[in-house]
Amino acid sequence: MIDFEGDGVTHIISETSKFPQYAEADIDRMLTVVTPAWINISLARSKLQAHRPYTPDPNKFLSNVVVSCADIPNGDKEAIIGAVLAFGGAETNSVTRLTTHICALTMDHPKIQAIIGKGLGKVKIVLPHW
């Protein structure tokens, strides 16, 4: 049995989200549940890393995705961002070194041109129905 009442509990380290108190920890208590890899990366970089990419929850399969929308109509953009957030990903307005995907309708948008110009080949350009 895990005791969440103790002072100072901020994280739970687990390889899986399949333990009886997961919902209580993650949703009710808003404790961060991360895999052991989060500890290793944080120690290696001497700085606490973002926890989203290290979730053990299989329902958050977009946890390694940081999306930025380009020329997407507002309603569609909100739906895309909502879905990415719901499945564990993140959103950014501008293109940063953390951006993994740009959702766009055309290759003409300045965000796409910036990616091409800077040679950021790791950023994937995807259509809205991706």
N, C-alpha and C positions, 0 to 999 in steps of 0.2 A: 504494500500500500504506500502510495506517495503522499507525503504531507505537504500541501501547498500553503499551509498557514504560517510557516516559518518566515521570519523577516529576511529580506534580502534575496529571496528566490526570484531570479530573473529569466533563467533559461533551463530547459530540460534537454539533455543530450540523449538522443535515441536513434538507432538505425531504422526504426519503424514507427508508424503512427498507430500501430495495432496494440495499444495497451489501454486498459479500462478507463483511465483518467485522461485520455487524450483530449476529448471534447471539452472536459472541464478546464484543462490547462490552456488549451488553445483558444477556445471561444469564451468561456465564462471568466476565466482569470486573466486572459490575454497575455499568457506567458509565451515566450518564444521557444518553440521546439525545433531543434536543429540536429543535424547529423554530426558525428565526430569530425568529419572533414572541416566543418566550420572552425573548430578549435585549432586544427592543424594550420589552416590558412591564416587565421588571426594571429597565431603565434609566429608563423613564418614572416608575416608582414608587420609584426609589432603594432597591430592596430585591429580593433574589432571590425570585422567585415560585415557587409550587409547579410542579413539572415535569410532573405527570400530564396536565394539560390541553393540553400542548404536544408530545405525542408524535407522531412522524411515522408510527407503526405503524398501518396501517388495521385490524388485528385488535383494536386497543384503541379501538373505536368509542364506548365509554361514557366516554371520558377527561374529558368535561365534566360528568359526572353525579356528584353527591354525594347519596346516598340516606340517608334515616332511616326505619326501620320503626316503625310504630305498634302496632296490635293484631294482630300477626301471630304465630301459634304459633312456638315456638322452632325447631323443625326447618325450617319453611318460611323463617323469618327467616334462618337460617344459609345455606340454599340461595340465597336472594335476594342476600344480601351476598356470598357466594362467587362468584356469577355476575357481579355488578357489579365486584368486584375483579379477576376473571379477564379481563374485557374493558376494563380500564383505569380504571374509576370508583373512587370512594371512598365510605366509609360514615361516618356520624356518629350517635352515640347521641342527642344533643340537636339541636334545630333551631337552626341558626345562620344568619348572613347568607350563608354559602356553600352552604347546603342548596338543592338544585335540585328534589328529588323526595321526597315522603313516600309510602311504600307502606302502605296501610291497607285494612281490610275495611269500616269504617264511618266516617262523618263525626263520630262522637261522641267520639273519642279526644282527650285534652287537647292533643296536638301539633297536631291539625287545628284545634281551637278557638283555639289560640294563633296559628296562621297567619291564620285569619279575623279574629281580634281585632286583630292588628297590621297587617292589610292588606298582608301579604306576597304579593301577587298573582302574583309570578314563580315561586313554588314550585308545582310540579305535584303534585296528589294522584292517585296511581295505584293500581290494584288489583294484587294479587300476580302475576297472569298477564300483566301489562304486559310 
